Amino acid sequence: MTTDVFPSVIEDLQFGPGPGVVVDSPPGAGKSTLVVRAARHIAESGEPLAIVAQTNEQVDDLIANLATAAPSVQIGRLSAQNYVATARIGAHRNVTVDNAIAGLGGCQVVVGTAAKWATLTSGSWPWAIIDEAYQMRSDALLRIAGRFDRTLFVGDPGQLDPFSTVETERWAGLSWDPQLSAVAVLLRHNDINVHRLPVSWRLPSTAAPVVSEAFYPFTGFTSGTGPGDRSLTFATHAFGSSPLDSTLAMAVSTGWALHELPARHSMRTDEEVARACAGTAMRLLERGAVAVSEKSLDGAQVTAGRIAIGTAHRDQAAAVRQFLPSDSGITVDTANRLQGREYDVTVVWHPLSGRRDATAFHLESGRLCVLTSRHRHACIVVARSGISELLDAHPSTGRMYLNEIVKFPDGWEANQAVMSHLERHRVSAA
């Protein structure tokens, strides 16, 4: 059975009901590849295309990928006045950068952020692609939707929901709640076909079932690789049996590890957890990890650029960086900023580690989904003991509103499912 949904997506985009089509993509399922293929297909048909992304980083990624895949297609980068083209954009001769749509008149494809598209006062396009549509607020879509005739919405329903810095309770339960994702409101008001990418090409066979069960219980997916297709080894042996080396041994043999520190209520910037996260990543480099996969059958060195440390808060990321060399090259960032990125190994500071309570922010299923789905080989979670007990003491009791869209699974269920799995891969650091 083929897993290529592209032909049916394009057919629905052209002839399906409603103003477009939605494509749900689990982590690493080829969402970016689908967007590039669709953009190239539409551009080569001779009709103009608008592409909307949510951040400047996503815009640059899309342009770089499309410019490489379709060097004959003229691409416009609709930018802010103070935007300075990055090296990956400047390297392509078929890319033009301008802060006004008039300056991109000769471009077949125009790419910009949703915020930038909303500043336009005129113009329309027969085709549009909205990337990371589940991370786009519905009010942001409302500002630009009228400029596009047919739109392809692509995104990951399990990732972080849109957020707002203002109180949104007054709109809860309304079908046009601006805090809802663009896709959620779109589907409530239109007859639109939804396609799903069924295979993750990022997550290994050890991770796909865990992530699928915890975060995608009704739209499950499988791994594109099987047992034995990927492996991690070390160029050097460990002397003794330190907790860090035991944790790494668990991670390379099973794809998962829970590096568990003693139970204790701690500050958000827990120094011991920060030190353990940094130490785990540095030890991985010191041991000379080698990754074997379908991309590198003979093995490739796991360099610092292929390792990420993920946290829930920016101050936690700053705390971890204090224990890393300034030139380590290891990525340390929050789940929000790691969204959409891919690494060989990830080290995760568990959002509930050392907490006295389980708030909605720390129980957010999308946050944990992002943190535990960035890796191609192994995910190492660092946390203090007691998370399962904390979850048992704080059952999900959030407010419910009439007509509100209920998201499944909720954060409490997702965290319970992940912890149930991690407890089988626990290494005590006591």
N, C-alpha and C positions, 0 to 999 in steps of 0.2 A: 504494500500500500504506500503510495507516495505521500510525502509530508509537505509538498510544495503547494501552498494555498494561493500563490500569486495569480494564476490564471483566473480563478474564481473571484478573487478580490477585485481585479481589474474589470471583469465582466459586470460585477455588481456596482462598481463605482460608475461605470458608464450607463448601465441600463436598469439598475436596481431601484426599488422604491425609496422615497424620501430624498433628502438633499445629499446623501453620501453613504459611506460605509464605515463600520468600526472594525478594527483588528485588535484583539486582545493578545498581548505577548507576555509570557512568563519571562523570568530573568534569563538573558543570554539566548533567546530563541531566534535571533536574527532580525529583530525589529529594525535596526539601522540598515541592514541589507535590504529589507523589504522597502523601506522608504527610498533608498537610492534606486532600486529597480523601478519602482513606480514613477519616481521623478524622471528617470531617464526615458522610460516608456512614453510618458506624456510629452516631454520636451521634444523627443524625436518625432512625435506626430505633428509638430509644427505649431502647437497651441501654447500660449503663455501659461506659466504655472507659478503660484505663490506657495512658499513653504513657511510655516510658522513654528518656531520653537519657543521654549520657555526661558532659556538663559543664553547669554552670549557665548558661553562655552559650548552649548549644544549647537548653536548656529555655526560656529567655526568647525565643529566636528562634522556636521552635515555637509558643509561646503567642501571641506578637504576630501571627504569620501566621494562626493559626487564629482568633483573636479578631476579626481584620479580615475574614476570609473568611466567618465564621459568627457574626455578632453576636448571634444568638438562642440560641446554644449556651452553656450555663454551664460555665465552665472553672475547674478548681482547680489552684493552683500548690502542690504539696507541697514544702515548703522546710525548710531548717535553721532553728534557733531564731534565729540571728543574721542571717538574710537580710533585706535591705532591698530592697523592690520598686523596680525601675528605672522610669524615666519611661515607657518603652514598655509596661511592664506596668500601671502605675497609670493609664494613659490609657484603659484599657478597662473599662467598667462590668460586663462579663460575666465578669470574672476575679476570683476569690477566692484570697487567699494565706493559708496556714496551715501550721504545722509538724506538725500531727496530722491523720490521715486523718478523724477524727471531725468536725473542723471544716469538712470539704469534702463533707459528706453530700448537699447539694443539687446537686452538680456532676455533669454528664453525662460530662465528660472530666476526668481527673486526670493531671497531668504532673509528673514529677520525675526526678531523676538516679537511676541504677542504685544508687548508694551509699545514697540516701535510701530507695528502695523496699526495700532489704535490711534496713532497721531495723524494718519492720512485723512485728508478731507475729501478726496475724490479718487476715482479709479475702481475698476472691477476686473475680476479674473474668472475665466471659465472653470479653472481647476485649482484646487488647493490641497495641501497636505498639512495636517497639524500633528506634530510630533510631541510625544509625552502628553497626550491629551488628557490623561487622568490626573496630571499634576497642574492642569489649567483650570482656574476657577471659572464658573459658568458666566459670571459677569464680564470676564475678559473675552470670552467667546462672543457674547452678545454685542460687544463693541465693534467686532470685525466681521461677523458671520455674513452680513448683508453684501459684502464685497465679493463673495465667492458663490459660484453656481453649484458646483459639485465638490465635495470635500472628503478626503480620506483621513480618518481619525485613527491614529496608531498610539498605543500606550500599554502600560503594565498596570492592571487593576490591583495588584497586590502591593505596590510601592506606596510611598508616603502620599497622603491626601494633600490637596491644596490647603494653605494656611492663611490666616488673616490676623492682623495686629489689632483689629477692633472686635468688639463683642458682637456675635452673630446670632445669639439665641432668639432674637425677635423674629428671625426668618425661618426658624426650625420647623420642618414639616411642610413648608410651602414648596410647590413643584418647581419654582424658579429660584429657590434658595441660592444666593450668590456664593455661599461657601461650598456648595456641592461642586463636584468636578464637572467640566464641560460635557463629558460623555454621559454622566448620570442625568443631567437635565435634558440633553439631546435625546436620549432614549425615552424619556418620559413624555416627550411632546412630538415624537416623530416615529414613523414606521421605517426602521433602519435595520438592515441585516448586520449581524455580528459574526465575524470569523475569528477563529482562535488558532494560534500557532502551537502545535502540540508537542514540540521537542525543544529542550534547552541544549544548546551546543556549548554553553559555558560550564554549567554545573556537571560534575562527574556523577557516575552511577551511585556513589556513596551519598550524594547530597540531594539529587533531584527528588527522590521519594520523600525525604524529610521536609524539604521546602514545600513541595506540592501538597502534602497532607496538612501541614501547619497553616499555610497561607492561601492555598487554592483548592479547598476541599471539593468544590463543585465543578471546577474546570481544570482538573489535574493534567499533568504533563509528564513526560519521561525524559531521560537523558539521551543525548545523541551518541554517547559512548557507553561501552559495557564494562563489566569487571575485568581488570587487567589491561585495559586500553591506556590507562594513565597510572603513573607511579612516581613517588618521590624517594630519592635515596640521598645519602650523605657521603661526601668525599672523604670525611674524616670520622673517626670513631670517638665516642664520648668516653672519657676516663672517669670512673666512678658512676654514681647514679643520682645526679642532682635532679631536683624537681623539674627544672626547665628541660633537661635532656629527656626525662621520662615523658613529659608533655609532648615534646617533639616526636618521640618514638610512637606515642599513641596516635598523633596526627598523621604521620606518614603511613602507618599501617591500616588506619581505619578512615582517614579523611576528616576526622573530628577529634577534638580534645577539649576538655573543660579543665583549665588550670585553676584549681579552687583554693583560695586563701581562707584563713580562719574566719569564722563568723564574727562580725562586728559592725555596729552602726558607725558610719564614717561620714566625713565631709564629702561633698560631691567630687572634689578634686583629690580623692584618696591617693596619698603618695605611694602606698604599697602597690595598689593596683596599677598606677601609672608606671612605676618602676618595673613591674612584672610584664606589662605590655611591651615596653621598650626592650627589656631584657630578652623576651621571647623572640622578637624580630631580629635583634642583633645576634642572638645565638644561632638562629637559622642561617644568617649570613656567614658566621664564623665556621659553622660546620660544612659549608659549601654544598648547599642543597642543589640537587640536579633533578629536573622535571622531565619525565618521558611522557610523550603524548602523541596524538595523531598529527600534531604540528611539528614535532621533533622526535622522530623515532629513535635517534641516537642519543637523545637527552640534551637539554639546554640548561645552563646555569641559571639558578633563580637569583637574579640580581636585585639590588635594592629597589629598583623601579618596578619590580614585579611583586612587591610586598606592600600591603596597606594595613594601617591600624585605624579602626573605626570606633568612634565614640558617639554619645548622644548629645554632648554639649561642647561648645567651643573651648570653654575653660579646661575641660578634661583633655582635649587635644593639645592645648598649650602645656598642660602638666606633663603629658607624655613626651613632648618635644624636649623638655628640660633634661630628660634622661637619655636622649639620643645625641650623637655628634651632630654639629650644625650642618655638616656636609654628608649626612648619612644617605640621603637620596630616598629614604623610606617615606611613603605618603602617610600623613597623619591628618585625619579630617573627620568631620561629622557625617552622619548618615545622609543628611540633605545634600552634601557636596560630593559624596561618593556615589550617589545614585547614577546609574548608567555606566559606571566604570567597571573594569575587569582586572583581576590580578591572579597570580598563581596561588599565593597564600595570603589569607587575611587573619589578622589578630583583632578580636572584638572585645571591647570593654562593655560588659553586659549592662544595659540601662538600669537594671534593678539592683545592681551590686551595692551592698552596704546601706540600702535605704530602709527607713522606718515605715514608709508607706508606699503604695503602688498607685501613683497618680495617672490620669488619663494620658499625659504626655509620655510617661515612661512605659505605659502599657500599649502604646500605639503599635498596632500590628505591622504597619508599613515600615516603621523604623527598624524593628527587629528583622523584617524581611530583607530590607536593603543590606543590613550589616551581615546577615548570614548567607547572602547569595551573590557575593562579588567574586568568589574564588573558583578557580579551575581545578585545584588539587586538594587543598585542605583549609579548614576553618578552625581556628583556635580561639576559644572563648575564655576570657579571664574574668573571674568574679569571686566575690566572697561567698562562703557557704551561707545557706539560709534562704535562697530565693524561692524554693518550692514552698517553704513554710510561710514566706511572705505572701505568696499568691493564694495559699489556702486561707490566710487570715484576711485577705482583701478580695472577696468575690466581686464579680462585675455587678455594680449596682447603679450604673449611670442612668440619667433621666431618659425617659422615652417620650416622644412626641407623636401626636396623631399624624398619619401620612408620612412619617419620616422614613427614609430609606435606611434599612438596617443592614449594616455591613457584616458579612460573614467571611471568616470567623472574626469574632471580636478580639481585642488585644489580650484579654485574659485567657481565652481558649488557645490562642496562638502561642503565648508564652508558656502555658502548661505543656503544650505538645512539644515545643522545642526543648524545654527543660527535661521532660521525660526521656528524650533521646540523649541529651548531653550527659545525664546522670550515668549512662552506661559507658561513658568515655571519660570519667572523672579521674584526675590525677591530683592528689592532695599535695599542697605546697606548704603544709604545716611543718 
